[in-house]
């Protein structure tokens, strides 16, 4: 499959986003408190951070798959 610089940059960017978001979300879950700028014991803030983290990871993975599938369709079509 031929990959162009823009597609490689997109995949790399989304991979970094997913990795960073996943690490922060896991740390927040393990600490049982939000890690926005400091340790936040408020459970509502923690829940929001975890939900947004899971959402960010999911969207990032979907975008990576879309980019790879888009390039696969252009090559085979």
C-alpha positions as CSV (number, residue, x, y, z in Angstrom):
1,X,0.0,0.0,0.0
2,X,1.4,3.4,-1.0
3,X,1.3,5.8,1.9
4,X,1.7,9.6,1.4
5,X,3.3,11.9,3.9
6,X,0.0,13.4,4.9
7,X,-1.5,10.0,5.7
8,X,1.6,9.0,7.7
9,X,1.4,12.2,9.6
10,X,-2.3,11.7,10.3
11,X,-1.7,8.1,11.5
12,X,1.2,9.2,13.6
13,X,-0.7,12.1,15.1
14,X,-3.7,10.0,16.0
15,X,-1.4,7.3,17.5
16,X,0.2,9.9,19.7
17,X,-3.2,11.2,20.7
18,X,-4.5,7.8,21.5
19,X,-1.4,6.8,23.4
20,X,-1.3,9.9,25.5
21,X,-5.0,9.9,26.2
22,X,-4.9,6.2,27.2
23,X,-2.0,6.7,29.6
24,X,-3.7,9.7,31.3
25,X,-7.0,7.9,31.5
26,X,-5.4,4.8,33.0
27,X,-3.5,6.9,35.6
28,X,-6.7,8.7,36.5
29,X,-8.5,5.3,37.0
30,X,-5.6,3.9,39.1
31,X,-5.4,7.1,41.2
32,X,-9.2,7.2,41.5
33,X,-9.0,10.9,41.0
34,X,-8.7,13.3,38.1
35,X,-5.3,14.3,36.9
36,X,-6.1,17.5,35.0
37,X,-3.5,19.8,36.4
38,X,-3.2,18.4,39.9
39,X,-4.8,15.5,41.8
40,X,-8.5,16.2,42.0
41,X,-10.4,13.9,44.4
42,X,-13.8,15.1,43.1
43,X,-15.4,12.0,41.7
44,X,-17.5,13.9,39.2
45,X,-14.5,15.5,37.7
46,X,-12.7,12.1,37.7
47,X,-15.7,10.5,35.9
48,X,-15.8,13.2,33.3
49,X,-12.1,12.8,32.7
50,X,-12.3,9.0,32.3
51,X,-15.4,9.2,30.0
52,X,-13.7,11.9,27.8
53,X,-10.5,9.8,27.8
54,X,-12.3,6.7,26.6
55,X,-14.1,8.8,24.0
56,X,-10.9,10.3,22.7
57,X,-9.2,6.9,22.4
58,X,-12.2,5.5,20.6
59,X,-12.4,8.4,18.1
60,X,-8.6,8.2,17.5
61,X,-8.7,4.5,16.7
62,X,-11.7,5.0,14.4
63,X,-9.8,7.8,12.6
64,X,-6.7,5.7,12.2
65,X,-8.8,2.8,10.7
66,X,-10.6,5.3,8.3
67,X,-7.3,6.7,7.1
68,X,-5.8,3.2,6.5
69,X,-9.0,1.9,4.8
70,X,-9.3,5.1,2.6
71,X,-5.8,4.5,1.3
72,X,-6.5,0.8,0.7
73,X,-9.6,1.7,-1.4
74,X,-7.7,4.2,-3.5
75,X,-4.9,1.6,-4.3
76,X,-7.3,-1.2,-5.2
77,X,-9.9,0.8,-7.1
